[in-house]
Amino acid sequence: MINRSKDVLALAKLMETFPVTAILGPRQAGKTTLAREFKADHTFDLENPRDASLFAEPQLALEPLSGLIVIDEIQRSPDLFPLIRYLVDNRKDQQYLILGSASRDLIRQSSESLAGRIGYHELAGFRLEDVGENAWRKLWLRGGFPRSFTAPSDERSRLWLEQYIATFLERDIPQLGISIPAPTLRRFWTMLCHYHGQLINYSEFSRSFGVSDMTIRKYLDILEGVFMVRLLQPWHANLGKRLVKSPKLYIRDSGLLHHLLSIGSERDLATHNKLGASWEGFALETAIRILDKRNEELSFWRTHAGAEADLFWKSHGKNRAIEVKYSAAPKMTKSMASAVNDLELEHLWVLYPGDKAYPLAPHISALPLVEAKGAIDK
């Protein structure tokens, strides 16, 4: 049984506060299904030719309406934002719920026109608390896209993921005005999977791919903007140590990562050389969604001497961090001690795929991933 009550509650709070609320996330993450939890008076899908034709004259289409107005695939008509601002400023009987699939451009375009009038909710597929802690292995293998996770078999899940990737590359990317051949972008995306959980060296990657540094940055910017990759920036506090300054790269959905690496079953995953990196990305993405923080509020920490923390953030004025280990029983390390001392951590949690929480040292504890909710977000 899927439970998305957290998203419903978060969205309801935004809608009580703002006249315009945006649900942002990748295609097929469940944005339309979530919007249906709220009784709309008028619903438009800008990928529907009939609805799109109505918006040839958008003011004539929207001005006579009242109540909750849902507009899906809003990224196809960003010129609507100034009109929506005018309407919500002058019509107190209108409220908008807009859905879009390209985060950075939509946020920039909407915030410029709707400053102070719009709230954002990011939806990125199922999270662990949506599917239940007993389903974490299935969620790790298949990822959080609803149709991949709920497929009747791993084979059907792989079939859906392949079609999703093809559609994304051949239709969605060109619709965003990006003229990169689908085979080129797929090859780039597949190569990124081999850098999952690693520092990005733009020069090294550009040599491997045979393009310039700027082209690599452009491609990464595209994939980050449509929720496909996460670039985690390093923490730059002056600690008197030589710190790593390159970002770390993660494919955000573990199902997409596994499909692009030809991992189709738990047996494939268990023997793959990216097992540890895959677990790290899955655990970090799970933690990030529990924390409900923006990417710019999060970072990692690593010194050239090898000490590191996979995720670092501030909460209630305290420094906190996570280290991820694919281990049956994580043990205390010098790196963990360095992280606690150098970052002045209130606590460091070591997330692992076990079933028992236990202390490792003062301010350091091993924590099963399924128990992260309620521990790291206190």
VOKEFI-383657 format. One line per field, with one value per residue (C-alpha): residue number from 1; y, x, z. Coordinates in steps of 0.1 Angstrom, whole numbers, plus 5000, padded with zeros to 4 digits. Layout:
n	NUM,...
v	Y,...
u	X,...
w	Z,...
***
This chain:
n	1,2,3,4,5,6,7,8,9,10,11,12,13,14,15,16,17,18,19,20,21,22,23,24,25,26,27,28,29,30,31,32,33,34,35,36,37,38,39,40,41,42,43,44,45,46,47,48,49,50,51,52,53,54,55,56,57,58,59,60,61,62,63,64,65,66,67,68,69,70,71,72,73,74,75,76,77,78,79,80,81,82,83,84,85,86,87,88,89,90,91,92,93,94,95,96,97,98,99,100,101,102,103,104,105,106,107,108,109,110,111,112,113,114,115,116,117,118,119,120,121,122,123,124,125,126,127,128,129,130,131,132,133,134,135,136,137,138,139,140,141,142,143,144,145,146,147,148,149,150,151,152,153,154,155,156,157,158,159,160,161,162,163,164,165,166,167,168,169,170,171,172,173,174,175,176,177,178,179,180,181,182,183,184,185,186,187,188,189,190,191,192,193,194,195,196,197,198,199,200,201,202,203,204,205,206,207,208,209,210,211,212,213,214,215,216,217,218,219,220,221,222,223,224,225,226,227,228,229,230,231,232,233,234,235,236,237,238,239,240,241,242,243,244,245,246,247,248,249,250,251,252,253,254,255,256,257,258,259,260,261,262,263,264,265,266,267,268,269,270,271,272,273,274,275,276,277,278,279,280,281,282,283,284,285,286,287,288,289,290,291,292,293,294,295,296,297,298,299,300,301,302,303,304,305,306,307,308,309,310,311,312,313,314,315,316,317,318,319,320,321,322,323,324,325,326,327,328,329,330,331,332,333,334,335,336,337,338,339,340,341,342,343,344,345,346,347,348,349,350,351,352,353,354,355,356,357,358,359,360,361,362,363,364,365,366,367,368,369,370,371,372,373,374,375,376,377,378
v	5000,5033,5062,5097,5115,5135,5151,5158,5175,5195,5206,5216,5239,5256,5261,5276,5302,5310,5318,5298,5265,5245,5208,5202,5169,5146,5132,5102,5109,5112,5149,5146,5119,5140,5170,5149,5147,5183,5190,5212,5234,5235,5213,5219,5198,5218,5185,5179,5196,5207,5224,5239,5255,5271,5289,5306,5334,5326,5356,5347,5312,5320,5353,5341,5311,5309,5283,5260,5259,5231,5236,5206,5207,5245,5245,5244,5279,5299,5331,5324,5335,5373,5367,5345,5372,5397,5374,5364,5400,5412,5381,5368,5339,5322,5298,5280,5246,5243,5212,5212,5189,5213,5227,5254,5273,5270,5283,5312,5321,5318,5335,5365,5369,5355,5366,5363,5346,5311,5281,5251,5214,5189,5155,5129,5095,5072,5076,5049,5060,5059,5022,5009,4999,4962,4972,4990,4965,4967,5005,5004,4981,4996,5032,5055,5061,5047,5026,5011,5003,4988,4968,4931,4919,4931,4924,4947,4973,4972,4975,5006,5022,5016,5033,5061,5068,5067,5091,5114,5117,5117,5139,5157,5171,5185,5201,5220,5236,5215,5204,5175,5142,5115,5089,5115,5124,5088,5079,5108,5098,5062,5074,5094,5063,5051,5083,5079,5087,5101,5136,5152,5161,5181,5180,5142,5136,5159,5140,5107,5119,5139,5173,5205,5212,5237,5211,5187,5214,5222,5186,5182,5214,5200,5167,5184,5209,5180,5161,5133,5140,5156,5176,5178,5206,5204,5222,5251,5262,5273,5243,5247,5216,5210,5203,5187,5214,5194,5184,5148,5134,5111,5097,5106,5076,5043,5025,5046,5041,5004,5002,5023,4999,4968,4958,4940,4920,4919,4892,4915,4943,4921,4912,4946,4967,4998,4981,5003,5035,5025,5020,5054,5072,5055,5061,5097,5104,5088,5109,5141,5136,5129,5162,5180,5205,5222,5210,5243,5236,5203,5195,5168,5171,5155,5163,5154,5132,5110,5120,5126,5128,5119,5145,5176,5201,5225,5222,5243,5259,5225,5208,5173,5147,5113,5087,5058,5022,4991,4968,4943,4960,4994,5001,5033,5048,5076,5094,5095,5109,5136,5146,5150,5170,5192,5199,5202,5178,5174,5139,5117,5089,5060,5047,5010,4982,4965,4963,4975,5009,5011,5036,5037,5065,5097,5117,5088,5059,5033,5036,5013,5032,5022,5040,5072,5089,5103,5102,5125,5150,5157
u	5000,5015,5012,5019,5003,5035,5033,4996,5002,5031,5012,4982,5003,5017,4983,4970,4998,5003,4978,5001,5017,5040,5047,5081,5097,5107,5081,5061,5070,5033,5027,4993,4982,4992,4973,4941,4941,4929,4895,4901,4874,4893,4921,4943,4970,4992,5003,4966,4962,4926,4938,4968,4946,4925,4957,4962,4945,4954,4937,4904,4908,4917,4901,4865,4874,4872,4882,4913,4928,4953,4977,4998,5031,5034,5069,5054,5040,5062,5047,5017,5034,5030,4993,4988,5005,4980,4951,4959,4966,4932,4911,4909,4886,4914,4940,4965,4982,5008,5029,5062,5091,5121,5131,5157,5142,5107,5118,5137,5108,5081,5100,5107,5070,5054,5078,5060,5030,5043,5054,5073,5070,5094,5082,5107,5090,5083,5103,5110,5082,5057,5063,5071,5104,5100,5102,5135,5154,5128,5129,5167,5167,5138,5139,5111,5092,5057,5054,5088,5083,5048,5056,5045,5081,5117,5116,5085,5102,5132,5110,5093,5126,5140,5109,5111,5148,5140,5111,5131,5159,5139,5109,5114,5148,5140,5108,5129,5147,5178,5192,5215,5212,5195,5223,5249,5231,5224,5260,5269,5243,5256,5291,5279,5267,5303,5311,5282,5293,5326,5342,5336,5368,5355,5388,5392,5356,5358,5388,5370,5340,5359,5343,5351,5348,5320,5301,5303,5291,5262,5251,5253,5233,5206,5204,5205,5178,5154,5160,5181,5214,5224,5257,5266,5290,5319,5318,5343,5348,5383,5394,5431,5432,5435,5399,5385,5368,5352,5315,5303,5279,5249,5222,5192,5170,5186,5163,5176,5212,5208,5191,5218,5244,5225,5217,5183,5180,5192,5217,5232,5234,5251,5280,5284,5314,5292,5273,5288,5284,5248,5240,5256,5235,5203,5209,5219,5188,5167,5182,5179,5142,5138,5156,5135,5163,5173,5204,5222,5218,5236,5272,5299,5332,5365,5401,5431,5442,5412,5389,5353,5316,5292,5265,5268,5241,5231,5200,5188,5222,5240,5264,5253,5266,5261,5285,5272,5286,5275,5285,5268,5283,5301,5330,5346,5372,5398,5379,5347,5367,5382,5348,5333,5363,5370,5333,5323,5295,5266,5262,5274,5252,5266,5237,5240,5217,5212,5185,5201,5211,5242,5268,5302,5317,5305,5285,5287,5262,5254,5219,5198,5185,5150,5153,5167,5133,5128,5166,5184,5155,5150
w	5000,4989,5013,5001,5030,5036,5002,5006,5039,5027,4996,5017,5039,5008,4993,5025,5024,4987,4959,4935,4944,4921,4921,4905,4896,4868,4845,4857,4894,4903,4901,4884,4908,4938,4923,4921,4959,4958,4943,4913,4898,4864,4851,4820,4806,4782,4764,4755,4720,4730,4762,4745,4718,4746,4757,4724,4742,4778,4794,4778,4790,4826,4835,4837,4860,4898,4924,4922,4887,4879,4850,4841,4821,4827,4813,4779,4784,4807,4794,4816,4847,4843,4835,4866,4887,4874,4880,4916,4925,4912,4916,4952,4941,4921,4933,4911,4913,4886,4876,4858,4849,4846,4879,4874,4845,4860,4894,4878,4854,4880,4908,4887,4879,4911,4938,4972,4956,4949,4970,4956,4964,4949,4941,4932,4931,4960,4992,5017,5041,5011,5004,5039,5054,5044,5007,5009,4988,4960,4961,4959,4929,4909,4920,4930,4898,4905,4874,4878,4915,4911,4880,4884,4878,4876,4838,4834,4856,4832,4802,4817,4826,4790,4775,4800,4791,4754,4757,4779,4754,4722,4732,4766,4760,4726,4740,4765,4735,4739,4705,4716,4697,4718,4712,4724,4755,4763,4760,4782,4808,4808,4813,4842,4859,4862,4881,4904,4940,4928,4925,4891,4873,4843,4824,4828,4819,4788,4776,4780,4762,4735,4741,4759,4796,4789,4770,4800,4823,4799,4797,4835,4840,4817,4836,4870,4859,4850,4883,4868,4886,4918,4922,4958,4966,4991,5024,5023,5059,5067,5088,5082,5061,5024,5013,4982,4961,4933,4935,4938,4913,4919,4896,4917,4909,4917,4892,4863,4876,4876,4842,4826,4842,4830,4866,4864,4896,4932,4921,4894,4920,4946,4923,4905,4912,4917,4946,4973,4952,4944,4981,4990,4964,4975,5012,5007,4985,5012,5039,5018,5013,5051,5058,5032,5025,4993,4975,4983,5021,5018,5011,5017,5033,5023,5030,5007,5036,5031,5060,5048,5056,5028,5038,5060,5070,5097,5118,5148,5149,5151,5127,5117,5092,5076,5065,5044,5047,5028,5057,5080,5110,5106,5129,5141,5118,5121,5093,5114,5144,5122,5108,5143,5156,5125,5117,5154,5148,5172,5158,5129,5118,5099,5076,5068,5055,5088,5115,5147,5159,5182,5194,5179,5199,5216,5190,5165,5160,5134,5121,5099,5069,5077,5111,5097,5098,5133,5140,5116,5113,5151
***
